């Protein structure tokens, strides 16, 4: 009976480690995606500020994207930094 109990505990421990690894990978993926979003917003802001005079026709379609990012709680800080 104790042998069966030990086997069950080993299986639970293995499952716990797997779950921890999955959570860790998921969190890392979320952080990397956030970093990509922030870099994309920064790049968009740089392009608008650098080429803004030449983008007169495209500016009305570019600026709403930046305003939309300001409305998102996750990307707000980066969008505000770019907009200022």
N, C-alpha and C positions, 0 to 999 in steps of 0.2 A: 504494500500500500504506500509506503513512504517513497519507494522508487517511482511510482506513478505520480505522486504529488510533486516530486522533484522535476520530472519530465514536464509536467504542466507549467511549473514556474519557469523553466527554461524557455518554453514556447512563449509564455507571456513576456518574458524579458526580451526575447528576440523580436517579438511584435512591437514592443515598446521602442526598441532601438530603431526599427524600420519606420515607425511613426515619427520619431524625432528627426530622422534623416529627411523624411518627406516634408515635414514642416520647415526644416532648415533650408532645403532647396527651394521651397515655395517662397519663403521670405527673401532669399537671395535673388530670386527671379523678379519679385516685386520691386526690390531696391534697384536692380539693374534697369528695369523698365522705367522707373521713375527718373533715373539718371539720364536715360535716352530722351525722355520727354523734356526734361529741363534743358538738355543740350540742343534739342530741336527748336525749342522756344527761343533760346539765346541766339541761335544761328539765324532764325527768322528775324529777330529784332535787329541783329547786325546787318542783315541784307537790306531790311527796310530803311535803316538809318544811313547806310552807305549809298544805296542806289535809289533812295526815295524820290529824288528829282526825276530820275529816268523811268520811274514806275507809275507815272501819273495815271495811266489807263488801268493798271492792275491794282493800284492802291485800294480802291473801294472793295476789292475782293480779299485783300490781304489783312486789312485792319480788323474786320469782324472776327477773324480767327484769333487774333491776339486778345480782343475783348472777350471772346468766349473762354479763353484760357484764364482770364482774370476772374471769371465767374465760377471756375472750378476750384474747390477748396485745396486740392492737392497741388495744382499748378499755379495758384494765385501769386505766391511770393516771387517765383521766377518771372512771371509775366509782368508783375509790377516793377521789378528791377529792370527789365528790358524796356518798359514803357517810360521809365523816368530818365 
